[in-house]
Amino acid sequence: MLRFIISFLFLVTANADLFVALKQYNTDILLQAFHDVSDPTSPHYGQYWSQDKINNLVSPPQKQVDDLISHFKIRDVDCEQIGTDALVCKQLNLLCLPNYNKLVDFIEVPANRLEHLHIKQSHSVGDGDGYVAREVLLQLYNITYNSVSNSSVCAVEYQNVGGISNSDLEIQQKLNNQKTKPIVHIVGTNQSPMMEAQLDVQMMSQVADNADVWMWSGDQWLYSFAVKFLNQTTVPDVLSMSWGWSARQQCDSGLGPCPGNMSSSQYLHRVNMEYVKMGLRGVTVTVSSGDAGAPGRTNEDCSLSGADPVNPAFPGSSPYVTSVSATYVVPQQTTNSWKSNLCQQYGCVDGNAELPCNFNATGWTTGGGFAIFNETRTSWQKNAVLQYLNSSAKKPKHFQRNGRGYPDVAAIGHNCPTIMDGQIMPVDGTSCSSPIFAAIIALLNDHQKNNGKPNLGFVNPVLYQMWADNKNIFHDITKGNNWCTEMQCCNNTFGYESAVGWDPVTGLGTPNFGLMMEWLDQNTMRQK
């Protein structure tokens, strides 16, 4: 487990929350339980844990925690225990934490340098290009169960930049011929409407009609959000995150959320354990794979001088989330009889073939590759990834061959219709793909619950088993690459080529919802 002596001073802004990650115990048992409840072949599948049960398992000795809180108190620092393995300290001007290496893993301060996976205004990929509205997605992904009664899905926004407008959401729902349903679950401050959050919640609503859509916002980064989320009494079934940054630079030079001598590897390890807790609770987490290809935003100019050619994004490369890549519809010169107000008024794309978003076509490139540090490849992905590694597809000379391959799946990331200030706009990015796939999981969850079955929770083992049993459950995208960025195209030193089956460009492919639902009917059991 992570151990180091923190013997430094640092300043944080008054009124800011500072999170202290306490040492976790029994993480081997936690991981085994996580795998058991997520494996559709396990007798424990879907038998999710309560947060109290999780907390009791990983808890450090309470006396040591109480002593640490007292240590802070006599120095006029007020700290509150959250769950059993974290503290939040408020209104700090100065904190000194010497010689607590046996109890403290690290400290996270509010970050202001890590970025949303930039959304972009679309440009045409060819004649006949148009919006990918609700009825287009229903047809494209064979979504046969398209309205929910008991399912929730949540957009997560960081660094206090998220804000949504229910009036804009209502316009979007009416344009898609849906019943109007406002967002009532807003956790944190609803800032002025921002395109990022508007895109997230509107695409979720568009796919999962009548779902309970949440918006969760705050000034936190990955770890502190996870702590807050996991210790709420009521949480949504599915989370979608459209944020990320290079895994190598989560704690670059002690900046951002990681003061002192903490490494990015240490930070990633702990955040991953929080995602394990989410999966053990039965929560699905989908994450955008990135918009700057395999080189990533830290190597936009395809440099071989002092830069790593490929840079996995985190949390998109976490082994404990469902990583979602982006595609676009190849326009056809045929005309569908679209019925929605949106398609009739503003025009929707015709076509049923998809390609990965790439700089040459869309002006940006979907992300993917292989994780580094401690994000090892797990058994549910082994065969699919080995098939790719043994293929003739072009690959970089140097990458982490034993790492977790990402993305897992793909969904539309081009010409996503979003209402902003009453006006419709075409928006691009994996920031569209992740909420689309999250909404698909929300639909599947609703179907499962209506049949007396549990939520899908950490869904990757199910997805890869579906693919192993029936390759038609995913639309395989075999052309394309991700060795471009948002600025230019490089060569295969900087990325990966698509192939038959799973690949680090579009994962298993895009979903055939109807076949996914049939597989679940045949391969998952009712709860006793």
Secondary structure, DSSP 8 states (H G I E B T S, - for coil): --------EE---TT--EEEEE----HHHHHHHHHHHH-TTSTTTT----HHHHHHHH---HHHHHHHHHHHHTTT--EEEETTTEEEE-S-S-EE--S-TTTEEEEE---SS-EE---EE---SSTT--B--HHHHHHHTT----B-SS-EEEEEE-TT-----HHHHHHHHHHTT-------EEES---S--HHHHHHHHHHHHHSBT-EEEEEE-S--HHHHHHHHHT-SS--SEEEE-EEEEGGGTTGGG-TT--TT--HHHHHHHHHHHHHHHHHHT-EEEEE--SBTTT-GGGTT---SSS-S---EETTT-TTSEEEEEEEE---S------SHHHHHH-B---S-EEE--HHHHSSB---EE--TT-B--GGGHHHHHHHHTS-----SS--TTB-EE--EEEE-SSEEEEETTEEEEEESHHHHHHHHHHHHHHHHHHHHHTT-----S-HHHHHHHHHH-GGGEE---S-B--B-SS-B--GGG--B--SS-BTTTBT-EE-HHHHHHHHHHH-----
